[in-house]
Structure formats: C-alpha cells, structure tokens
Amino acid sequence: MEAYCFKCRVKREISNPESVTLKNGRPATQGKCPVCGTKVFRIGKA
C-alpha cells in the first residue's frame, strides 16, 4: 500500500504498516516512509 510522504513529496510504499481505527470508526493504515523515516498515514481499508 502506498501513502504520500510530505517530506519527500512523493507517494511511497509504507514500511512497517499497521492497521488503526480513527475516533469516528473509520479504518486507516500508518507506518514509515522507507526513504526518510517520516510517519506516513493513509485513511481507508488496507
């Protein structure tokens, strides 16, 4: 799964992805950018 990295300003594959649930109950995925290590986040089902 890919997410937009704001530091690299490009879509990257998520490394160490983990599923999370937002306060409103929507699913999301968070992990790290494999290039710079910044946290990346994507809302939606994995």
PDB file with SEQRES, HELIX, SHEET and CRYST1 records, atoms N, CA, C and O in Angstrom:
SEQRES   1 A   46  MET GLU ALA TYR CYS PHE LYS CYS ARG VAL LYS ARG GLU          
SEQRES   2 A   46  ILE SER ASN PRO GLU SER VAL THR LEU LYS ASN GLY ARG          
SEQRES   3 A   46  PRO ALA THR GLN GLY LYS CYS PRO VAL CYS GLY THR LYS          
SEQRES   4 A   46  VAL PHE ARG ILE GLY LYS ALA                                  
SHEET    1 AA1 2 GLU A   2  CYS A   5  0                                        
SHEET    2 AA1 2 VAL A  10  GLU A  13 -1                                        
SHEET    1 AA2 3 SER A  15  THR A  21  0                                        
SHEET    2 AA2 3 PRO A  27  LYS A  32 -1                                        
SHEET    3 AA2 3 LYS A  39  ILE A  43 -1                                        
CRYST1    1.000    1.000    1.000  90.00  90.00  90.00 P 1           1          
ATOM      1  N   MET A   1       0.838  -1.174   0.000  1.00  0.00           N  
ATOM      2  CA  MET A   1       0.000   0.000   0.000  1.00  0.00           C  
ATOM      3  C   MET A   1       0.889   1.245   0.000  1.00  0.00           C  
ATOM      4  O   MET A   1       1.937   1.271   0.645  1.00  0.00           O  
ATOM      5  N   GLU A   2       0.467   2.253  -0.716  1.00  0.00           N  
ATOM      6  CA  GLU A   2       1.235   3.489  -0.826  1.00  0.00           C  
ATOM      7  C   GLU A   2       0.548   4.612  -0.061  1.00  0.00           C  
ATOM      8  O   GLU A   2      -0.674   4.640   0.080  1.00  0.00           O  
ATOM      9  N   ALA A   3       1.363   5.528   0.423  1.00  0.00           N  
ATOM     10  CA  ALA A   3       0.875   6.735   1.086  1.00  0.00           C  
ATOM     11  C   ALA A   3       1.772   7.890   0.657  1.00  0.00           C  
ATOM     12  O   ALA A   3       2.914   7.682   0.248  1.00  0.00           O  
ATOM     13  N   TYR A   4       1.244   9.105   0.752  1.00  0.00           N  
ATOM     14  CA  TYR A   4       2.003  10.285   0.350  1.00  0.00           C  
ATOM     15  C   TYR A   4       2.918  10.720   1.483  1.00  0.00           C  
ATOM     16  O   TYR A   4       2.461  10.932   2.606  1.00  0.00           O  
ATOM     17  N   CYS A   5       4.204  10.853   1.195  1.00  0.00           N  
ATOM     18  CA  CYS A   5       5.184  11.341   2.174  1.00  0.00           C  
ATOM     19  C   CYS A   5       5.332  12.846   1.967  1.00  0.00           C  
ATOM     20  O   CYS A   5       5.714  13.298   0.888  1.00  0.00           O  
ATOM     21  N   PHE A   6       5.027  13.616   3.009  1.00  0.00           N  
ATOM     22  CA  PHE A   6       5.084  15.073   2.894  1.00  0.00           C  
ATOM     23  C   PHE A   6       6.510  15.592   2.883  1.00  0.00           C  
ATOM     24  O   PHE A   6       6.762  16.678   2.362  1.00  0.00           O  
ATOM     25  N   LYS A   7       7.445  14.844   3.441  1.00  0.00           N  
ATOM     26  CA  LYS A   7       8.842  15.276   3.449  1.00  0.00           C  
ATOM     27  C   LYS A   7       9.486  15.039   2.083  1.00  0.00           C  
ATOM     28  O   LYS A   7      10.189  15.911   1.573  1.00  0.00           O  
ATOM     29  N   CYS A   8       9.249  13.854   1.479  1.00  0.00           N  
ATOM     30  CA  CYS A   8       9.802  13.540   0.155  1.00  0.00           C  
ATOM     31  C   CYS A   8       8.955  14.140  -0.976  1.00  0.00           C  
ATOM     32  O   CYS A   8       9.433  14.301  -2.099  1.00  0.00           O  
ATOM     33  N   ARG A   9       7.701  14.466  -0.669  1.00  0.00           N  
ATOM     34  CA  ARG A   9       6.727  14.986  -1.636  1.00  0.00           C  
ATOM     35  C   ARG A   9       6.475  14.024  -2.791  1.00  0.00           C  
ATOM     36  O   ARG A   9       6.409  14.432  -3.951  1.00  0.00           O  
ATOM     37  N   VAL A  10       6.333  12.733  -2.458  1.00  0.00           N  
ATOM     38  CA  VAL A  10       6.043  11.714  -3.458  1.00  0.00           C  
ATOM     39  C   VAL A  10       5.357  10.541  -2.755  1.00  0.00           C  
ATOM     40  O   VAL A  10       5.517  10.362  -1.547  1.00  0.00           O  
ATOM     41  N   LYS A  11       4.593   9.743  -3.508  1.00  0.00           N  
ATOM     42  CA  LYS A  11       3.971   8.554  -2.927  1.00  0.00           C  
ATOM     43  C   LYS A  11       5.014   7.466  -2.748  1.00  0.00           C  
ATOM     44  O   LYS A  11       5.791   7.187  -3.661  1.00  0.00           O  
ATOM     45  N   ARG A  12       5.031   6.853  -1.574  1.00  0.00           N  
ATOM     46  CA  ARG A  12       5.978   5.794  -1.250  1.00  0.00           C  
ATOM     47  C   ARG A  12       5.228   4.592  -0.687  1.00  0.00           C  
ATOM     48  O   ARG A  12       4.134   4.727  -0.138  1.00  0.00           O  
ATOM     49  N   GLU A  13       5.831   3.418  -0.832  1.00  0.00           N  
ATOM     50  CA  GLU A  13       5.299   2.207  -0.219  1.00  0.00           C  
ATOM     51  C   GLU A  13       5.477   2.340   1.302  1.00  0.00           C  
ATOM     52  O   GLU A  13       6.524   2.790   1.767  1.00  0.00           O  
ATOM     53  N   ILE A  14       4.459   1.950   2.070  1.00  0.00           N  
ATOM     54  CA  ILE A  14       4.521   2.066   3.520  1.00  0.00           C  
ATOM     55  C   ILE A  14       5.354   0.917   4.078  1.00  0.00           C  
ATOM     56  O   ILE A  14       5.087  -0.247   3.782  1.00  0.00           O  
ATOM     57  N   SER A  15       6.373   1.245   4.892  1.00  0.00           N  
ATOM     58  CA  SER A  15       7.126   0.194   5.565  1.00  0.00           C  
ATOM     59  C   SER A  15       6.599   0.063   6.993  1.00  0.00           C  
ATOM     60  O   SER A  15       6.227   1.062   7.609  1.00  0.00           O  
ATOM     61  N   ASN A  16       6.566  -1.144   7.516  1.00  0.00           N  
ATOM     62  CA  ASN A  16       6.006  -1.472   8.837  1.00  0.00           C  
ATOM     63  C   ASN A  16       4.555  -0.988   8.964  1.00  0.00           C  
ATOM     64  O   ASN A  16       4.230  -0.273   9.912  1.00  0.00           O  
ATOM     65  N   PRO A  17       3.669  -1.372   8.012  1.00  0.00           N  
ATOM     66  CA  PRO A  17       2.287  -0.895   8.092  1.00  0.00           C  
ATOM     67  C   PRO A  17       1.536  -1.538   9.253  1.00  0.00           C  
ATOM     68  O   PRO A  17       1.728  -2.716   9.555  1.00  0.00           O  
ATOM     69  N   GLU A  18       0.684  -0.756   9.895  1.00  0.00           N  
ATOM     70  CA  GLU A  18      -0.179  -1.291  10.935  1.00  0.00           C  
ATOM     71  C   GLU A  18      -1.558  -0.662  10.797  1.00  0.00           C  
ATOM     72  O   GLU A  18      -1.687   0.530  10.518  1.00  0.00           O  
ATOM     73  N   SER A  19      -2.579  -1.478  10.995  1.00  0.00           N  
ATOM     74  CA  SER A  19      -3.954  -1.010  10.885  1.00  0.00           C  
ATOM     75  C   SER A  19      -4.361  -0.312  12.170  1.00  0.00           C  
ATOM     76  O   SER A  19      -4.088  -0.800  13.266  1.00  0.00           O  
ATOM     77  N   VAL A  20      -5.011   0.827  12.029  1.00  0.00           N  
ATOM     78  CA  VAL A  20      -5.520   1.584  13.162  1.00  0.00           C  
ATOM     79  C   VAL A  20      -6.966   1.972  12.866  1.00  0.00           C  
ATOM     80  O   VAL A  20      -7.404   1.941  11.716  1.00  0.00           O  
ATOM     81  N   THR A  21      -7.701   2.337  13.915  1.00  0.00           N  
ATOM     82  CA  THR A  21      -9.070   2.801  13.763  1.00  0.00           C  
ATOM     83  C   THR A  21      -9.149   4.227  14.284  1.00  0.00           C  
ATOM     84  O   THR A  21      -8.702   4.522  15.393  1.00  0.00           O  
ATOM     85  N   LEU A  22      -9.723   5.110  13.471  1.00  0.00           N  
ATOM     86  CA  LEU A  22      -9.870   6.505  13.871  1.00  0.00           C  
ATOM     87  C   LEU A  22     -10.977   6.644  14.909  1.00  0.00           C  
ATOM     88  O   LEU A  22     -11.737   5.703  15.139  1.00  0.00           O  
ATOM     89  N   LYS A  23     -11.070   7.817  15.537  1.00  0.00           N  
ATOM     90  CA  LYS A  23     -12.084   8.046  16.568  1.00  0.00           C  
ATOM     91  C   LYS A  23     -13.508   7.859  16.044  1.00  0.00           C  
ATOM     92  O   LYS A  23     -14.399   7.434  16.779  1.00  0.00           O  
ATOM     93  N   ASN A  24     -13.709   8.179  14.769  1.00  0.00           N  
ATOM     94  CA  ASN A  24     -15.040   8.057  14.188  1.00  0.00           C  
ATOM     95  C   ASN A  24     -15.317   6.648  13.665  1.00  0.00           C  
ATOM     96  O   ASN A  24     -16.373   6.407  13.079  1.00  0.00           O  
ATOM     97  N   GLY A  25     -14.378   5.707  13.869  1.00  0.00           N  
ATOM     98  CA  GLY A  25     -14.599   4.317  13.483  1.00  0.00           C  
ATOM     99  C   GLY A  25     -14.074   3.932  12.116  1.00  0.00           C  
ATOM    100  O   GLY A  25     -14.163   2.764  11.737  1.00  0.00           O  
ATOM    101  N   ARG A  26     -13.530   4.878  11.363  1.00  0.00           N  
ATOM    102  CA  ARG A  26     -13.009   4.565  10.028  1.00  0.00           C  
ATOM    103  C   ARG A  26     -11.654   3.865  10.132  1.00  0.00           C  
ATOM    104  O   ARG A  26     -10.852   4.189  11.008  1.00  0.00           O  
ATOM    105  N   PRO A  27     -11.401   2.912   9.245  1.00  0.00           N  
ATOM    106  CA  PRO A  27     -10.098   2.242   9.269  1.00  0.00           C  
ATOM    107  C   PRO A  27      -9.024   3.097   8.615  1.00  0.00           C  
ATOM    108  O   PRO A  27      -9.318   3.924   7.752  1.00  0.00           O  
ATOM    109  N   ALA A  28      -7.780   2.895   9.026  1.00  0.00           N  
ATOM    110  CA  ALA A  28      -6.649   3.626   8.456  1.00  0.00           C  
ATOM    111  C   ALA A  28      -5.399   2.767   8.595  1.00  0.00           C  
ATOM    112  O   ALA A  28      -5.388   1.780   9.331  1.00  0.00           O  
ATOM    113  N   THR A  29      -4.349   3.156   7.879  1.00  0.00           N  
ATOM    114  CA  THR A  29      -3.072   2.463   7.944  1.00  0.00           C  
ATOM    115  C   THR A  29      -1.987   3.500   8.198  1.00  0.00           C  
ATOM    116  O   THR A  29      -1.975   4.562   7.575  1.00  0.00           O  
ATOM    117  N   GLN A  30      -1.079   3.189   9.113  1.00  0.00           N  
ATOM    118  CA  GLN A  30       0.043   4.082   9.356  1.00  0.00           C  
ATOM    119  C   GLN A  30       1.332   3.284   9.375  1.00  0.00           C  
ATOM    120  O   GLN A  30       1.344   2.089   9.670  1.00  0.00           O  
ATOM    121  N   GLY A  31       2.411   3.970   9.054  1.00  0.00           N  
ATOM    122  CA  GLY A  31       3.719   3.326   9.014  1.00  0.00           C  
ATOM    123  C   GLY A  31       4.785   4.377   8.818  1.00  0.00           C  
ATOM    124  O   GLY A  31       4.604   5.533   9.201  1.00  0.00           O  
ATOM    125  N   LYS A  32       5.898   3.981   8.220  1.00  0.00           N  
ATOM    126  CA  LYS A  32       7.008   4.912   7.989  1.00  0.00           C  
ATOM    127  C   LYS A  32       7.396   4.927   6.522  1.00  0.00           C  
ATOM    128  O   LYS A  32       7.207   3.945   5.805  1.00  0.00           O  
ATOM    129  N   CYS A  33       7.942   6.054   6.087  1.00  0.00           N  
ATOM    130  CA  CYS A  33       8.495   6.183   4.744  1.00  0.00           C  
ATOM    131  C   CYS A  33       9.813   5.412   4.728  1.00  0.00           C  
ATOM    132  O   CYS A  33      10.648   5.619   5.609  1.00  0.00           O  
ATOM    133  N   PRO A  34      10.024   4.521   3.743  1.00  0.00           N  
ATOM    134  CA  PRO A  34      11.250   3.739   3.715  1.00  0.00           C  
ATOM    135  C   PRO A  34      12.502   4.572   3.389  1.00  0.00           C  
ATOM    136  O   PRO A  34      13.614   4.118   3.657  1.00  0.00           O  
ATOM    137  N   VAL A  35      12.351   5.761   2.825  1.00  0.00           N  
ATOM    138  CA  VAL A  35      13.489   6.584   2.425  1.00  0.00           C  
ATOM    139  C   VAL A  35      13.927   7.530   3.548  1.00  0.00           C  
ATOM    140  O   VAL A  35      15.101   7.550   3.918  1.00  0.00           O  
ATOM    141  N   CYS A  36      12.981   8.318   4.095  1.00  0.00           N  
ATOM    142  CA  CYS A  36      13.352   9.334   5.075  1.00  0.00           C  
ATOM    143  C   CYS A  36      12.949   8.989   6.505  1.00  0.00           C  
ATOM    144  O   CYS A  36      13.443   9.611   7.446  1.00  0.00           O  
ATOM    145  N   GLY A  37      12.063   8.012   6.688  1.00  0.00           N  
ATOM    146  CA  GLY A  37      11.665   7.591   8.029  1.00  0.00           C  
ATOM    147  C   GLY A  37      10.533   8.392   8.642  1.00  0.00           C  
ATOM    148  O   GLY A  37      10.188   8.170   9.803  1.00  0.00           O  
ATOM    149  N   THR A  38       9.943   9.319   7.894  1.00  0.00           N  
ATOM    150  CA  THR A  38       8.828  10.115   8.382  1.00  0.00           C  
ATOM    151  C   THR A  38       7.585   9.241   8.506  1.00  0.00           C  
ATOM    152  O   THR A  38       7.403   8.305   7.728  1.00  0.00           O  
ATOM    153  N   LYS A  39       6.726   9.544   9.485  1.00  0.00           N  
ATOM    154  CA  LYS A  39       5.476   8.797   9.634  1.00  0.00           C  
ATOM    155  C   LYS A  39       4.547   9.134   8.465  1.00  0.00           C  
ATOM    156  O   LYS A  39       4.341  10.304   8.144  1.00  0.00           O  
ATOM    157  N   VAL A  40       3.994   8.108   7.838  1.00  0.00           N  
ATOM    158  CA  VAL A  40       3.015   8.309   6.759  1.00  0.00           C  
ATOM    159  C   VAL A  40       1.701   7.668   7.187  1.00  0.00           C  
ATOM    160  O   VAL A  40       1.695   6.726   7.980  1.00  0.00           O  
ATOM    161  N   PHE A  41       0.609   8.168   6.671  1.00  0.00           N  
ATOM    162  CA  PHE A  41      -0.728   7.802   7.128  1.00  0.00           C  
ATOM    163  C   PHE A  41      -1.658   7.745   5.934  1.00  0.00           C  
ATOM    164  O   PHE A  41      -1.611   8.613   5.062  1.00  0.00           O  
ATOM    165  N   ARG A  42      -2.505   6.723   5.890  1.00  0.00           N  
ATOM    166  CA  ARG A  42      -3.474   6.620   4.805  1.00  0.00           C  
ATOM    167  C   ARG A  42      -4.803   6.172   5.361  1.00  0.00           C  
ATOM    168  O   ARG A  42      -4.889   5.144   6.032  1.00  0.00           O  
ATOM    169  N   ILE A  43      -5.845   6.943   5.084  1.00  0.00           N  
ATOM    170  CA  ILE A  43      -7.183   6.601   5.541  1.00  0.00           C  
ATOM    171  C   ILE A  43      -7.817   5.663   4.530  1.00  0.00           C  
ATOM    172  O   ILE A  43      -7.708   5.872   3.322  1.00  0.00           O  
ATOM    173  N   GLY A  44      -8.472   4.643   5.024  1.00  0.00           N  
ATOM    174  CA  GLY A  44      -9.132   3.677   4.145  1.00  0.00           C  
ATOM    175  C   GLY A  44      -8.703   2.267   4.468  1.00  0.00           C  
ATOM    176  O   GLY A  44      -7.723   2.035   5.176  1.00  0.00           O  
ATOM    177  N   LYS A  45      -9.467   1.325   3.929  1.00  0.00           N  
ATOM    178  CA  LYS A  45      -9.210  -0.086   4.216  1.00  0.00           C  
ATOM    179  C   LYS A  45      -7.913  -0.542   3.554  1.00  0.00           C  
ATOM    180  O   LYS A  45      -7.617  -0.162   2.421  1.00  0.00           O  
ATOM    181  N   ALA A  46      -7.155  -1.346   4.261  1.00  0.00           N  
ATOM    182  CA  ALA A  46      -5.860  -1.837   3.750  1.00  0.00           C  
ATOM    183  C   ALA A  46      -6.031  -2.975   2.776  1.00  0.00           C  
ATOM    184  O   ALA A  46      -5.044  -3.498   2.258  1.00  0.00           O  
TER     185      ALA A  46                                                      
END                                                                             
